Amino acid sequence: MAPKEYLKLNLKNKIIVSSLIFIIAIFCLIFLIVLPTIKEIKSISEDIEAQREDLEKKYIAGQDSKQLAENLEKIKPQLDLINKIFINKNRELEFITSLENEANKNRINQKINLNAPEEVINQPFQKNVLQLSSEGSFIDLLQYLMNLEYLNYYINIKSLELTSTSGGGQNFLPYQNNNANNINLSINADTYWSQ
């Protein structure tokens, strides 16, 4: 509407036209500015909430990892002990030598049979079957068993059998005790080997 025509309208029509222009202007403001701003505020609010939740999760994870690090420091000395308990796969000779030393120390004859390790996937250790056949006096065998218990290795005995020897024993190692009171000791055990 041209300004000249507007001036020609009577007062009632001027008020109606002005009101319509004002209402149209308000609707334009609402649709062009307010609604997009409300949508943007909602979007920002959702982003802020998502970031808050993410930060909260990270904070909890950080606290958990901090607690885990503290716990790891507390148990680190025991981890070294566990590493000693498992026999290192590259140090079989050391294990066998310690078994032989215990047998020699206790004056008993010993035969060691160490089976090949069982292949286990996704495990930090493998289980091996150990068979020990020993011969000696009851006291020496008893001391030998106690010494095996105090070795740094974890040996899980599954079966232990004591039998008397007949006719002087098997004599499969250097101690040739011809004592009729000798006893045979047979042990089946599991040993655990680390990679």
Steps between C-alpha positions, in 0.01 A plus 500: 500500500639835396536773766255730311231235509565440868441863577166485321368218723281590786615451859331166545662355189834652599484319834407172331778529241753603765393209720531256209846632412599476865367143531670399175824655625470310829431171319798568273718563805369186667552278194826655383676571830333353809420145379844439345656639818289267716602204282864603526473540879347151527776358283767672708329378818504141370869536405581637845314212666682248281835662584410501871421128488819433304706700750335318787585164341858615439525625857376166635736315266781728612417428862486128421835510320648703786368245748628221278845658489500532880392138537766390253767678705372323812518153343819549298715311756260207483513504118873431522423205725243369251754536219740286704233237568437437132788326333643697211479300178859597414634384839405131509855402589491718810180326617637151436830591668319620811308168515826307462669714766222422746534129427879512544470705819268236648701200374224349291494356153266682265371466147330802342247476220376838378235483229464752219281800585132503416435764235247750635386795291464846657644394836812650655613159623507135399456191714759219485476159661796410721571145618761438766613152599722501807658243727655543842441466868171618644664789688694614189186482284302693758765774509508497118121559489530787747777656291288467185224688683738790570628532143415828325297308243133412513473124483145371536524136612215291361609164640769373733574131551737336749596136454767287659788381285578137456854369472694823544296739283510627145833683527443719196729779620834534684386418853533125506338438837465128545292558807196277510312779681499726195171633370390593149326833464299568186361852443272618220469878498413798286745782447416835348721665240497859388571611146 
